[in-house]
């Protein structure tokens, strides 16, 4: 049995999604409250006829007439109006993202993670990006470093050897120095 998707045109679907976001804002009326004391003015208070709701993907799916979340997800993946439905879901995602700036964010974080967000940015290489690797080779030169002061010995009155053999040879064969 083939699943039944709600029937609507692109404009009808766009209007329904807009109506959902208007609906979840709730409905209220302003009521006059009589003064508490004699001489005070009456006050106006906001009285909710329908409390505001949070935007949810399941709520959007129900409002649009889908009978299950699976049908809604199928319609997003391969349906005729997948782009319009994705935009509606993106509005819900934006709502949760804005809640990250409030004090209690754990519910918004959970919802965003279920929508594909993750905590770490992964650097994925594309064909246009090339990875450059710097290779460093350490070459030892000079004496090896000592691990403690006990290994250091002081040598007094020892002349350092000449820098190279040619200078030494020239120095010993020079008639002026003999």
C-alpha positions in Angstrom: 0.0 0.0 0.0 1.5 3.3 -1.1 1.7 6.0 1.6 -0.7 8.9 1.3 0.9 12.3 1.4 -1.2 15.4 2.0 -2.2 17.1 -1.2 -1.3 20.8 -1.7 0.3 23.1 -4.2 3.6 24.9 -3.6 1.8 28.1 -2.6 -0.6 26.3 -0.3 2.3 24.5 1.4 4.2 27.8 1.8 1.1 29.4 3.3 0.5 26.5 5.7 4.1 26.6 7.0 3.7 30.4 7.6 0.4 29.7 9.4 2.1 27.1 11.6 4.6 29.7 12.8 1.8 32.2 13.4 -0.3 29.5 15.3 2.6 28.6 17.7 2.8 32.2 18.8 -0.4 31.6 20.7 -3.5 33.8 20.9 -4.4 36.3 23.6 -6.7 39.2 24.2 -6.4 42.3 26.4 -8.7 42.3 29.4 -9.6 45.2 31.7 -9.0 44.5 35.3 -10.9 46.6 37.8 -8.9 48.9 40.1 -7.8 47.3 43.4 -8.2 50.5 45.4 -10.6 53.3 45.1 -9.0 56.1 43.0 -6.7 53.7 41.0 -7.2 53.3 37.3 -8.2 50.0 35.8 -5.4 48.1 34.2 -5.2 46.1 31.1 -3.7 42.6 31.2 -2.9 40.1 28.6 -5.1 37.0 28.9 -4.0 33.9 26.9 -6.7 32.1 24.9 -4.1 29.6 23.6 -0.6 29.5 25.2 2.4 29.9 22.9 4.2 26.7 21.8 7.7 25.9 20.8 8.4 25.2 17.1 9.0 21.5 16.5 9.4 19.4 13.4 6.7 16.9 14.6 4.4 19.9 15.3 5.0 21.2 11.8 4.3 17.7 10.3 1.0 17.4 12.2 0.0 20.9 11.3 0.6 20.1 7.6 -1.5 17.0 7.8 1.1 14.2 7.8 0.1 11.1 9.7 3.6 10.2 10.7 7.1 11.6 11.0 8.3 8.9 8.6 6.0 10.2 5.9 7.2 13.7 6.6 10.8 12.7 6.4 10.2 10.7 3.1 8.5 13.8 1.6 11.5 15.9 2.6 14.0 13.4 1.0 12.2 12.7 -2.3 8.9 14.6 -2.4 7.7 17.1 -4.9 8.0 20.0 -2.4 11.1 18.9 -0.6 12.8 22.3 -0.9 9.8 24.1 0.7 9.7 21.6 3.6 13.4 21.9 4.1 13.0 25.6 4.4 10.3 25.1 7.1 12.6 22.8 9.0 15.4 25.3 8.7 13.1 27.9 10.4 12.7 25.5 13.3 16.4 24.9 13.4 16.9 28.7 13.5 14.5 28.9 16.5 16.6 26.3 18.4 19.8 28.0 17.5 18.5 31.3 18.9 17.7 29.5 22.2 21.4 28.8 22.6 21.8 32.4 23.8 19.5 31.9 26.8 20.3 30.5 30.2 19.0 27.0 29.9 20.3 25.6 26.6 20.4 21.8 27.1 17.1 21.2 25.3 18.1 23.3 22.4 21.5 21.6 22.2 19.9 18.2 22.2 17.4 19.2 19.5 20.2 20.6 17.3 22.3 17.5 17.7 19.3 15.4 16.5 19.1 17.7 13.5 22.7 16.9 12.5 24.7 19.5 14.4 27.9 18.3 16.2 30.2 20.0 18.7 33.4 19.7 16.6 34.1 21.2 13.3 35.6 18.5 11.0 38.0 19.7 8.4 37.2 17.7 5.4 39.5 18.0 2.4 37.9 18.6 -1.0 39.4 18.1 -4.4 40.3 21.8 -4.5 42.1 21.6 -1.2 45.5 20.1 -1.0 47.2 19.0 2.1 50.7 20.4 2.7 52.9 18.4 5.1 55.9 20.0 6.6 58.6 17.5 7.4 61.3 18.4 10.0 64.4 16.3 10.4 66.5 16.9 13.5 70.2 16.5 12.9 72.5 16.2 16.0 75.5 18.5 16.1 78.0 19.0 18.8 78.1 17.2 22.1 75.1 15.4 23.4 73.3 17.3 26.2 73.9 15.9 29.7 71.0 14.9 31.9 72.5 16.2 35.2 75.3 18.4 36.6 77.2 15.3 37.7 78.0 14.4 34.2 79.7 17.8 33.6 83.5 17.8 34.1 85.7 20.8 34.1 88.8 20.6 32.1 91.4 23.3 32.8 94.4 24.3 30.7 93.4 22.3 27.7 93.9 24.1 24.4 91.2 23.5 21.8 92.3 21.8 18.6 92.7 23.8 15.5 89.6 24.4 13.4 90.8 22.3 10.5 93.8 20.2 9.5 95.0 22.6 6.8 95.3 25.5 9.2 97.2 23.3 11.6 99.5 22.1 8.9 100.2 25.7 7.6 100.8 26.8 11.1 103.4 24.2 11.9 105.2 24.6 8.6 105.3 28.4 8.8 109.0 29.5 9.2 107.9 32.6 11.1 106.5 30.5 14.0 109.4 28.1 14.3 
